[in-house]
Amino acid sequence: MRIVRQLFRENLGIKIAAIVLSLLVFFYVRTEREGELVFRVGVELKGIPDSLTWTGEAPNQVSVAFSGRLRNLLRLRLGSLDIPIDLSQTGPGRFQRELSAADVPIPEGSNVAISHFAGPARIDIMIERKISRPIRVVPLLTGIPGAGFSIRPDPSADPDSVVVSGASSLVSAVDSLLTEPVDVSQRRQSFSARAKILLPSKALKCSAQFVQVFVPVNPESLRITPEAKKKIQK
């Protein structure tokens, strides 16, 4: 055992260098081979005017198979590769586009080729006018206050409305915005709470993300029936 350890420690630096060199040679030989790799290539919608926006289906990425020397394929994978879709000349209306291998911008001098374009390969979106308008905020409550107490009058939000912007079809469809639920369980006095505004679509933007909700918690008033009132008067 001692002899084995001694043999292992002798010329340790040279042995490590030999191992590293062997791995480099092995890697070089492997990467000089021809092969094929499938990449996820991003799709970027760019250039749309500030007065417009889009809704609909557009893939964030597409699958593309590249062929060539593995060394070149690995170098390509380390870089940034996106398919740019220019919307600068578009106007309101439907925009459709079929993507193909010709849309993939292969860097000059990369020495690779596209062997297969897998997709998804279709862009189908609506270009719409971007509008903004104030929309009322309605506090959403959950739970039941303490016995003998009720939420009267209705809770209020500060601010009571926010400006929502986005595609005209989405903004026009919104009558009011709810907050995240505010818990009133076992409450026996009025309180305020910060609550997030819930947007019905990620494509919409709001002038504020949170509002301050005031919840009035008051004792329930005694209710006297007409019959009981007559008995009291007697």
N, C-alpha and C positions, 0 to 999 in steps of 0.2 A: 504493500500500500504506500509505503514511504517512497519507494522507487517511482511509482506512478505519479505521485504528487511532484517529485523532483523533476521528472520528465515534462510534466505539464508546465511547471514554472520556468523552466529553462527557455530562454529566448521568447519570453511571453509577448513582447512587443512585435516581434517579427511574425509570430503566429497569428496575432490579432490582425495585423496588416494583411496577411495572406488570406484570412477569412473575409475581410472587407473587400479585398480585390476580387476574390472569387464571386462574391455576391454582386459586385458591380458588373463583372463580365457576364454573369448569368442574366442580370437585369437587362444589360445592353443587347444580348443575343435575343432575349424574349421580346423586347420592344422593337427590334428590327424586323420582326415577323409581320406579315400582313394580317389584318383582323378587322373586326366590325364591333362598334360600340353604339349603344342607343343612348341618346341624350334627351333631356327635357329642355326644350328651348322656349324662352319666354316670348310672349306676344305683347307688344306695347302699342296701345292706341295713343297717338300723339298729334299735337297741332290743332286740336279742336278749339274754335274761338271761345272767348270767355263768356259770350252771351248764350252759348249752347252747351248742352250736355247730352249724354246718351243713356239709354236703358236697353235691356235685352240680354242676349246671350253672346258672350265673347270669351273664348278660352284664354286662360292666363298662361298656359303652356301647351306645347305640342310635342309629340314624340318624333324624333328624327334619328334614323340609323345612319351613321357615318362609317365609311370604309377607308382603309389606308394602313400605313405602318402604325403599329401601336404607339410608338414614341410620339408621332404626330397627333394621334388621337388623344393621348393623355394631355399633351400640351394644349390642344384645342379645348378640352374639358376644363382645364384650369382657368381659361379665360372667360370673358363675359360675352354671351351670344344671345341676341334678341332679334325678333322679327318686328321691324317698325311698320305700323300701319298709319299712313298719313291721312288725317281727317281735316286738314286745313282748308280744303276746297269744298267741303260738304255743307249742305244746308239742311233745314228741317225736313224730315222724311225718313224713309226706310233706307238703311245701308246694309247691303249684303256683299259678301266677299268670300270666295273660295281660296283657301291657302294651298300652296303647293311647294314643292322642293325649290322652285325658282325664287320663292320669297325669302329663303334662308340665306342670310349674308355670310358666306364662307370667307374668312379673312384671307387676304392675298398672301401667297407663299406658305399656306398651311399644308399643302400637298395632301389634302383629303378630299373625298367625294361623298355625295349623298347617295346611299344605296337604296334607301327606303324612307318614304314619308308616311308616318302612321296616323298623324292627326291627334285630336279632333281638328278638322280642317275647314270649319265653316264659321264665319262671323255673320250674325244676323241681329242687328241692333236698330233702334229708332233714335234718330237725332232730333232732339226737342229743344224748344226755347227754355232757358233757365229763368225762373221767376222766384220772387220772394214775397211773402205776406205774413202778417201777424196772425197767430193761431192761439186760441185760449188753452190754458193749462188747467186740467181737472185733477185734483188730488185723489188718489186711490187709497182707500183705507182697508185694513184687514183686522179681524178680531172684534171682541165685544168689550165695551167699557165696564167698569165696576158696577155692582148691583146698585140700582137706584140712580144711575147716571146715564146720560145719553149725549150724543154729538148734536148739539143745537147751538147756533144755526149751523149751516153747512161749512165745512172747512174751506180755507182760502189759500191761494198760492201767491207768493211774492217773488218775481213779478207774476201777474195773472195771465200774461200772454208773452209769447216769444216769436221771433221772426224765423220762419222756416224757409229755406231755399232749396231748389232742386229742379228736376224736370217738371214742366207744367202739369203733366198728367198725374204725377205723384203728389205734388203740392195741392192741386185742386181737389184731390180725393180726401184730404184730411180736414175734418171739421173741428176736432179738438185733440189734445195730447194728454195722455195719462202720465202720472208719475209712477215710480216704483211704489209698491205697497208700503204704507205707513202703519205700523202696528199700534192699535189703540187698546190692546188687551188689558183689562183691569185698571184702566186709567180712571182717576177720580178728580183730576183737575186739568185745566187747559194746558197745552204745551205746543212747542214749535219743533220741527224736525227738518233736516235737510234731505231732500229727495231728488233722485235722478229722474230726468225726463225720458220717457220711453218713446223712441222714434219707430214708426211702423216699417221703415225701410232704411237700410244702410246707405242708400243712395241720397238720402236727405241730409241736409246740414241745418243746425239750429244755432241761434245766437247765444244760447246758454245751455249748459249741460245739466245744471241743478237749479232748483227753486227752493225757497223756504216755505214750508207748509205750516200754517197755523190751524190747530185743531181745537175748537172750543168744546170743552167737556163740562157740562152743567148738570145739577141735580134735576131729576125729572119732576115736573110740577104735579101736585096732587090733582087727580081727576075726580070731581064730584058729580055723580049721576043726578039727573033731575029728581028721581025718587028720594035720594038721600038729601038733596037740597030742601025738599018739601018737609021732610022729617025734622031737619034742623030748624026750619022756620017755625014749626009748630012748638 
